[in-house]
């Protein structure tokens, strides 16, 4: 794989990870309100 493709894949992965982390944090905050 050329380096450009690796960088692209890493960028996409980081963005997805960020979105996932925000979702998890939001869900945890929501769950904590119910306790």
Secondary structure as GFF3:
##gff-version 3
##sequence-region A 1 35
A	DSSP	alpha_helix	3	33	.	.	.	ID=ss1
###
